[in-house]
């Protein structure tokens, strides 16, 4: 069933303006006896009288009290339906743990936030995004990997589903009942949408983890981890970002000598989407990677075709030096390709290219190849 939408009953924005700085003072200042007392009283002594088991009593120092105060604020705002304030509390909680450099508490707080009963998706997403913004500032590698692992655990399988019957469900039900095919009613008669609301965050985290593994020399593990993300199914990711992600998957497979997997991944990209002007760099990257694969299997005809696609790219045509190098490769692989109608057609096209006039040996090689078929006089 669809989750019931909760309307805001109480606006806690004014309360947060007072309590969030107090919680921060409790955690970061040394002499905070008066502040602690004020904080406890301002929260109606919920920390000690709520009847909820404290999860952080094993912590030393003032961070324990500040964390507990923030979780009580989170509970109040969540139950009051003020999710804008709940997001602010979640972000403050993550930032406070980082400022105190208590990464174990940061991991625990993230897990608790994500498992709160009735927690809104937007609150979990806000906490994850705040932690991701702080990842670049963590210099200790083991600590960084622990935080990434926690965030990937939180973002795994976070799916929001909705079930909406369509008007013609009743007619399909009658037909299915007659045919005895009740299993097909859900698929045909209803719209079941599954949206992973932290799909982009998980994809980014996975790519960051793969980069770390690659830097450590674990190419196979990096390729395996990055392939866990089926980027073509991510509805919120832009087309250009999807292509870039798949190209990174292909590159890691090639670097780890997994050429079969690289070829399979390359088929996820329709080359027609690489034609727009804003995708030229992606187009060059794609064919450069494919050249590595074709060179491995020694498919010279495909290599020649691939370089032809590179040659036709506007940014290559505008660069004389780059254009000349690509044209040389086309000429060489056209000659090396097995003789056949397609190879002969490519040789003829290359031989007629006006830019080949300045490349005497390469034009001569193409002319010799054509002459061997009895079609060109030299």
N, C-alpha and C positions, 0 to 999 in steps of 0.2 A: 504494500500500500504506500501511497505517496505520503511523505513526511508532512505532518501538520505544521503550517507556518505559524510561528510565535510572534505576536506583536509586542512591541516594547511597552512594558507596564510602568517602569520607573526610569527616569533619566539620571544616570550616575555621573554625567560629565563634570558637574561641579564638585562632586565628591572626589573624583580622581585628581582634580587639580590640586587638592589638598593632600590626599593620602599617598599618591605616588612619590612626590618628593620626600615625604616622611619615611616611607619604606626605604628609599634610596639612602637617606641619611643614616638610618639604622644600620644598614649593611656596610657603608663606606667610612663612617666616622668611628673613632675609638671611644670617645667619651659620650655615650648615647643613653645614659640611664633615664634622663628626663624625656628624651625622644621616644624611648621604648615605652615608657609609661603613657605618654600622650597617644602613641600609636595604638596601644591596647585599648585605651579608653575610647578612642575615636571609632574603633571598629566594634564598639559595644561589647568588648571583651569576648568576641567570638573565638579568638584563638584558644582561650582556656575553657570556654563554656559550651562550645558547639557540640561536644559529644563525639566528634570525629577523631579517629586515631591520627596522631601526628606522624607524618612520614619523614620528618627531617629532624627529629630530636637527637639523632646521632651526630649532627653537625656541630662544630665548635664555632664560637664567635657570634657576631651579630647577624650574619647572613641567614641563619636559621629562622630567626624571628621575622626578618624582612620577607623571606620566601613564604613563610606561613601567612603573613599578612596579605601578600599579593594573591595567594591562592584563595583566601577568604574573599578578597575583592572580586576575583574571577568568578567565584561561586555566586556572589550576590548579583553581579551584572548578568551572568548567564541565566540565572533563574528569573531575573527581572526582564529578560528579553532585550537588554541593551547590548547588542552584539558589537556595536561600534566601540563601546567602552571595554567590552571583553577583549577585543583585538588589541586595544591600547595596553591593557594589563598584560596580555600574553607577550607582546613585544617588550614591555618593560621588564618582565620576568626573565626573558632570554638575555636582554642587554645587561641586566644586573649581575647575572651569573657570570657573564663574560668579563665584566669590569672587575669582578672579584677574582677572576682567573680560577674559578672553581668549575672545571670542565665536567667533572663527574656529576656535580649538581646540575649543570646545564643539560647533560644527557637525561638525567632522571626527570627533570622538570618538563622537558620536551615530551617524554613518554607519557607522563601523567596528564599533561594537557591534551594529548591526542586521545587518551582513553577515558576522559571525563564523560559521564553519562549525559546524553543529549547535547554533546558539544557540536557546535556549528562548523561546517566545512570551512567557512571563511576565517574562523579563529585559528584552526589548525594550519591553514595556508599562511596566515599572517605570522605565526610562530616559526614555521619552516623558512619563510622568506627572510625573516630577521636573522635567523641562525646562519643562513646561507650568505647573507651580506657580511657576516663577521668571519666567515671561513678564511678569507684571504689574509686576515690579520693574525691568524694562528700560525706561528712559525714552527712549533714542535710537530714533527711529522706523525708520530704515534697518536698524539692527542687529536690532530686533524683527522686522521683516519677513523678514530673512535667516533668523532662527531659526525663524520660522513656516514658511517655505518648506522648510527642512530637515526639520522635523517632518512636514509634509504629504507630503514625498517618502518618508519612512520609512513612514508609515502608509498609503500608497497601495498597494492590492492585497495587503495582508497577510492572506492567507486560510489558514485551517486546514481541510483537507478530510479526511473519513473515509469509507471505503467499507465498508458492511456488508451482505452478502447476506442475503436473507430466505428463510425455509423453502420458499416456493413458487417459488423461482427456477428449479428444475429443471423444473417443470411448464411454466412460461412459456417456457423454452428449447425444450422439445419443440414447443409450439404455434407459436412463432416460427419454428422450423426448418421446420415443415411449411408455414407460410405464406410463408416466405422473408423474414421481417421481423425480422432479427437486430438491427436498429438500435433496436428498441423494448425489448430485454431489459434494458438498463442502466437505463432510466427506470422500468420497471415492476417489475423484479425486485430492485432494489437501492435502498438508502437512501444517497444521496450528500449529505452535509451540508457546507455551506460556511459557516464562521463567520469573519467578519472580527474578529479578536480585539482590534483597536484601533479599532473602528468608532466608538465614542463619542468617543474622543480626536480622531479625524479630523473628526467633525462639529463638535466644540467649536472646533477650530482654524480650520475653514472659516468658522464664524460670527464668530470674532474677526477674521479677515482681512476679511470682508465689512463689519464695523463700521468698520474702519480705512478701507476704500475709500469707504464712505459719508461718513465724516467729511471725507475729501478731496474730496468732491463727485462721485466716480465712481459714480453710482447704477447705471448700466447694468452696469458691471463687477462691482459688489457683488451685484446680482441674479443675474448669470450665475454668479459663483463659488458663491453659496449654493445655486443650483439643481443644482450638481454632486452634492450629497448627496441620494440617494434615501432620505429619512428613513423612509419607510413600510416599507422592507426591513430596517431595523436591528432585530434581534431583542432586543438588550440594552437598548434605550431604552424608558423608560416611556411609556405611552399619552399622558399629559398633556404630557410633553416633546416627543413627536412632533407633537402638535397645535400646541404653541407654536412649534416649528421651522417647520412648514408655514405658519403665520400670518405668521411673519417673512418667508418667501419671498414670500407674497402681497403683503405690504406693500411690499417692495422693488420688486416688479413694478409695482404701482400708482404708486409714487413715480417710477419711470422711464418711466411712460406705456405700459407693455407690458400693456394690458388683456386682450388675448387670452390671454397666458400666465397672468395672474392668475386668469382664469376657469377655465382648465384645472387649475391647482393647487388651486383651491377645491373641485374635485370629489373630491379625495383625502380630504376630511374628510366622514365620515358624520355628519350633524347629530344623529343619535340618541345619539352618544357625548358630546354637549355637554349632555345633560339632567341628569346627576347634580349634586348640590349643590356638589361640589368643582370643577366645571368652569364655574361661572357667569361668572367673569371671562373665561375663554376664549370662552364663548358670546357675550358682549357684544363682544369684540374681533373675532370672526368676522363677526358681522352688521354691525358698524361698517365693516369692510373691504368687505363685500359691498354696503353702501349706496353706497360710493364707485364701485363698478363699475356698479351699477344706475343711479346718477345720470349716469354717463358715457354710457350707452346710452339714457338717458331712458326707462327701463322703470318707470313710476310704480306699476304694480300690484305688481311685485316689491319695490319700495321699501316699499310699504305692508305687504306680508307680512313683510318683514324687520323693520320697526319693531314689528309685532305680536309677533314672537318676542322682541324686546327687552323689550317691554311685559309679557310673561308671565313674565319672569325674577323670582324672589323678591326679589333685592336691589334691583331697580328698583321693585317694588311697595312695598317698605319705605321708600323715599325719596320723599316727596311731591313735592318739587320736580322731581326727575328723572322721576318718573312723569308729571307734568303736561306736561313738555316732549316726552316721547315720544308721549303721547296727542295732542298738537297736530300732530305730524308725521304720525301715522296719519290724522288727520282730513283734513289737507291733501292727502296723496297719494291717499287714497281718493276724494276729489272729482276730482283730476286724472287718475286712471286711466281708461282707455277704458271706456265703458259696456258692460256685459255681466252675465251672471248672477253671476259670481264677484265682480265689483266691487259689484254691488247687495247681495250677501250681506254683504260687508265693511262697507259703509255702514250697513246695518241693525244689525250687531253693535256698531259704534262708537256709533251713535245711542242704543243702549240701555244704554251703559256709564254707571254711576251717577256716575263721576268727571267725566263731561262736563258735568254740571249747572252747575259753576262756570265753564265756558268758553263763555259765551254765543255769541260770534261763530262759534266752531268747531262748536257744536251746530247753529246756524242754517244753516251751510253744508252740513252733513250732511243736515239735514232738507230743504233746498231740492233737494239732489241726489236724495233719495229721492222727493220730491214730483214731480219732473220725470218719474218713472216711474209716477206715479199710485198710490202705495202708502201715503203718509204725509200726514196732514193737519196743517197748521200754522196 
